[in-house]
Amino acid sequence: MTDEELLSRARAEHPTVWLDDATFLAHVGTVVLDEDRGALQAADLYLACACARGVTEALAVVEREHFSRIREFVASVESSPVQVAEIAQQLRAKLLVGDAPRIASYSGRGSLGGWIRVAAVRLAHDLGRSERAIAKRHAVDPGAIDPELGYLKQAYGAAVSAAVQGAFEALAGETRALLKMHYVDGLTIEQVGTAFGKSRATSARMLAAARQILLDDIRDRLVGTIGVRVDEADSLVDFVRSRLDLSLTRALGG
């Protein structure tokens, strides 16, 4: 396929000029071998190139045509609305954000929708494995570390689990998603901020506030609802704080 044919096919589906010809053709040269040009999805490649360069209109097209279908893409792996929303948020961060967004590597040899579908399914599987690995890694008897904590865990284990579950479920949706993305899915503060469209500093403040809201509610539930002594509740909350990733994994049934 000649440069002229490539540009003509791209423009036929995306007539708005998002990129100058030289920029698009240079991008093609970095991701496509000459022998592959005959079977290129030219319009999809043009769209991906524009997204990689942060063109707002192109990003809106990808959101409308592909990210709106994430639930459909991962239906065989994940059906929880909360989990599907998090997969979509993380996929945006991985594919569309940063100095070198991953969508820049799309080569046009298959449809862009199929490429995004594969990325979504892989991410869904990765998140599932991550949750199981966290639970396995932290499967340690607290009594082997601290006899007092071992006693408290034995005496109030069910109460702590109920308090964590109740406090987590009582959180607002965004706060709940924020905590799970960081503590269960293992995203860094920067990655969480990217998913929420926030700076690292703002993301760190949001995370700290969400953590404190959760821990305060757990303590209130232990003392006010279950009747645990204040000093014992403080020890239990400290233990939950030190293992918040495992506590949240268990609260989510992982």
C-alpha positions in Angstrom: 0.0 0.0 0.0 1.5 3.4 -1.0 1.6 6.4 1.3 -1.2 8.0 -0.8 -3.4 4.9 -0.5 -2.7 4.7 3.3 -3.7 8.4 3.7 -6.8 8.0 1.6 -8.1 5.1 3.6 -7.4 6.8 6.9 -9.1 10.0 5.8 -12.1 8.2 4.4 -13.2 7.1 7.8 -11.7 10.0 9.8 -12.1 13.1 7.6 -11.2 15.5 10.4 -7.5 16.3 10.1 -6.1 15.2 13.5 -2.6 14.8 12.3 -0.5 16.2 9.4 0.5 13.6 6.8 4.2 13.6 7.7 3.4 12.8 11.4 1.1 9.9 10.5 3.5 8.4 7.9 6.4 8.7 10.3 4.4 6.8 12.9 3.5 4.1 10.4 7.2 3.7 9.7 8.0 3.0 13.3 5.3 0.3 13.9 4.7 -1.3 10.5 7.1 -3.4 8.4 7.0 -2.6 4.7 5.8 -6.2 3.8 2.8 -5.7 6.2 1.4 -2.5 4.6 -0.9 -4.3 2.2 -3.2 -5.6 5.0 -3.1 -2.5 7.3 -6.2 -1.2 9.1 -5.3 2.3 8.0 -8.2 4.1 9.7 -7.6 2.3 13.0 -3.9 3.0 12.8 -4.6 6.7 12.2 -7.0 6.8 15.2 -4.4 5.1 17.4 -1.7 7.5 16.3 -3.9 10.5 17.1 -4.7 9.0 20.5 -1.1 8.5 21.3 -0.5 12.2 20.6 -3.4 13.2 22.9 -5.8 14.4 20.3 -9.0 15.0 22.3 -11.4 14.2 19.5 -9.6 10.9 18.7 -9.7 9.9 22.4 -13.4 10.6 22.4 -13.9 8.2 19.5 -12.0 5.4 21.2 -14.0 6.0 24.4 -17.3 5.9 22.5 -16.5 3.0 20.1 -14.3 0.7 22.3 -14.1 1.6 26.0 -17.9 1.6 26.2 -17.7 -2.1 25.3 -15.4 -3.2 28.1 -18.1 -5.0 30.0 -18.8 -7.0 26.8 -15.0 -7.6 26.2 -14.4 -9.1 29.7 -17.8 -10.8 30.2 -16.1 -14.3 30.2 -13.7 -13.3 32.9 -15.5 -10.7 35.1 -19.1 -9.6 35.6 -19.0 -7.4 38.7 -19.9 -3.8 37.7 -17.4 -2.5 40.2 -14.6 -4.7 38.9 -15.5 -4.0 35.2 -15.3 -0.2 36.0 -11.9 -0.6 37.5 -10.7 -2.7 34.6 -11.8 0.1 32.3 -10.1 2.8 34.4 -6.8 0.8 34.6 -7.0 0.1 30.9 -7.3 3.8 30.1 -4.2 4.4 32.2 -2.2 1.7 30.5 -3.2 2.4 26.9 -3.9 6.1 26.7 -1.9 8.0 29.3 1.8 9.0 29.7 4.7 10.1 27.5 4.6 6.8 25.7 1.1 5.4 25.9 0.8 1.7 24.9 -1.7 2.5 22.1 1.3 3.9 20.2 2.5 0.3 19.7 -0.7 -0.8 17.9 0.5 -1.9 14.5 -2.7 -1.9 12.5 -2.4 -5.6 11.5 -5.8 -6.4 13.2 -8.7 -4.2 14.2 -8.1 -1.7 17.0 -11.3 -3.0 18.7 -9.8 -6.5 18.8 -6.5 -5.2 20.1 -8.3 -3.4 22.9 -10.4 -6.5 23.7 -7.3 -8.6 24.1 -5.7 -6.0 26.4 -8.9 -5.9 28.5 -9.1 -9.6 28.9 -5.4 -9.9 29.8 -5.8 -7.2 32.4 -8.9 -8.9 33.9 -7.0 -12.1 34.3 -4.0 -10.2 35.8 -6.1 -8.5 38.4 -7.7 -11.8 39.4 -4.3 -13.4 39.8 -3.0 -10.4 41.7 -5.8 -10.7 44.3 -5.2 -14.4 44.8 -1.5 -13.8 45.2 -1.9 -11.1 47.8 -4.1 -13.4 49.9 -1.6 -16.3 49.6 1.4 -14.0 50.4 -0.2 -12.7 53.6 -1.6 -16.0 54.9 0.3 -15.7 58.1 -1.0 -16.5 61.6 -0.8 -13.2 63.5 -0.3 -15.2 66.7 3.1 -16.3 65.4 4.2 -12.6 65.3 2.5 -11.2 68.4 0.8 -13.4 71.0 -1.5 -10.6 72.1 -2.6 -10.0 68.5 -3.1 -13.7 68.1 -5.4 -13.8 71.1 -7.4 -10.8 69.9 -7.7 -12.2 66.3 -8.9 -15.5 67.8 -11.4 -13.8 70.1 -12.6 -11.1 67.6 -11.7 -12.6 64.2 -15.3 -12.8 63.0 -16.1 -9.3 64.4 -13.1 -7.8 62.6 -14.1 -9.4 59.3 -17.6 -8.1 59.7 -16.4 -4.6 60.6 -14.1 -4.5 57.6 -16.8 -5.8 55.2 -19.4 -3.4 56.5 -17.1 -0.4 56.5 -15.9 -1.1 53.0 -19.4 -1.5 51.7 -20.4 1.7 53.3 -17.8 3.7 51.4 -18.8 5.9 48.4 -18.1 4.2 45.1 -15.1 6.3 44.1 -13.5 5.9 47.5 -14.1 2.2 47.5 -12.6 1.9 44.0 -9.6 4.0 45.0 -8.7 1.8 47.9 -9.1 -1.4 46.0 -7.0 -0.2 43.1 -4.1 0.6 45.4 -4.3 -2.1 48.1 -5.7 -5.0 46.2 -4.8 -4.5 42.6 -1.4 -3.1 43.5 -1.5 0.1 41.5 1.0 2.8 42.5 -0.2 6.2 43.7 0.8 7.6 40.3 -1.2 5.0 38.4 -4.2 5.5 40.6 -4.0 9.3 40.0 -3.8 8.7 36.3 -6.9 6.5 36.4 -8.8 9.2 38.2 -7.3 12.1 36.2 -5.5 13.5 39.3 -2.0 14.5 40.1 0.2 12.3 42.2 -0.1 14.7 45.2 -3.9 14.8 44.9 -4.0 11.0 44.5 -1.9 10.6 47.7 -4.2 12.9 49.7 -7.3 11.1 48.4 -5.8 7.7 49.3 -4.8 8.8 52.8 -8.3 10.3 53.4 -10.0 7.1 52.1 -7.9 4.9 54.3 -8.6 7.0 57.4 -12.4 7.0 56.7 -12.3 3.2 56.4 -10.2 2.6 59.6 -12.3 5.1 61.6 -15.5 3.3 60.6 -14.0 -0.1 61.4 -13.0 1.1 64.9 -16.5 2.6 65.4 -18.1 -0.6 64.4 -15.9 -2.7 66.7 -16.6 -0.4 69.7 -20.1 0.8 69.1 -21.8 -2.1 67.4 -19.9 -5.1 68.6 -18.7 -3.9 72.1 -15.0 -4.5 71.8 -13.0 -2.6 74.4 -11.4 0.7 73.1 -7.8 -0.5 73.7 -8.5 -3.8 72.0 -10.2 -2.1 69.2 -7.2 0.2 68.7 -4.9 -2.9 68.5 -7.1 -4.6 66.0 -7.4 -1.5 63.9 -3.6 -1.2 63.9 -3.4 -4.8 62.7 -5.9 -4.1 59.9 -3.9 -1.0 58.9 -0.7 -3.0 58.6 -2.4 -5.6 56.4 -5.0 -3.5 54.6 -4.4 -5.2 51.2 -5.2 -8.6 52.7 -8.1 -7.2 54.7 -9.7 -5.7 51.6 -9.1 -8.8 49.5 -11.0 -10.8 52.1 -13.7 -8.2 52.3 -14.2 -8.6 48.6 -14.3 -12.4 48.8 -10.9 -12.9 47.2 
